[in-house]
Amino acid sequence: MRIFLQQPPAAGESARYLKLTLEQDLLGSWWLLRESGQVGGRSQTKREVYPTQAEAVAAFEAGRDAQIKRGFRITFSEGAEAPRR
């Protein structure tokens, strides 16, 4: 699953973004990758490992929902149902 969120830019600034990616590794664990930063600027990536798919999906949805509350908008989503609001 992948989702890309973007926050409208403030005056004189670049837009901020967050990309969440959920994937399974070869040993059966689930990885949640969070990449965030400013469009055209620096970014950072964080990795979290979850033993089950249910825990990983819950973390994915919690991360998505937290950013939507902060004013981010979904611009791209792949591999999941439409976001619940």
KAGICOR-V606896 format. One record per backbone hydrogen bond with DSSP energy under -0.5 kcal/mol. NH is the residue of the N-H (numbers start at 1). CO is the residue of the C=O. If there is no record, write none. Layout:
nh->NH co->CO
nh->NH co->CO
This chain:
nh->2 co->78
nh->3 co->20
nh->4 co->76
nh->5 co->18
nh->6 co->73
nh->7 co->16
nh->8 co->71
nh->13 co->10
nh->16 co->7
nh->17 co->37
nh->18 co->5
nh->19 co->35
nh->20 co->3
nh->21 co->33
nh->22 co->1
nh->23 co->31
nh->25 co->29
nh->28 co->25
nh->30 co->50
nh->31 co->23
nh->32 co->48
nh->33 co->21
nh->33 co->31
nh->34 co->46
nh->35 co->19
nh->35 co->33
nh->36 co->44
nh->37 co->17
nh->38 co->42
nh->39 co->15
nh->41 co->38
nh->44 co->36
nh->46 co->34
nh->48 co->32
nh->50 co->30
nh->56 co->52
nh->57 co->53
nh->58 co->54
nh->59 co->55
nh->60 co->56
nh->61 co->57
nh->62 co->58
nh->63 co->59
nh->64 co->60
nh->65 co->61
nh->66 co->62
nh->67 co->63
nh->68 co->64
nh->69 co->65
nh->70 co->66
nh->71 co->68
nh->72 co->67
nh->73 co->6
nh->75 co->4
nh->76 co->4
nh->78 co->2
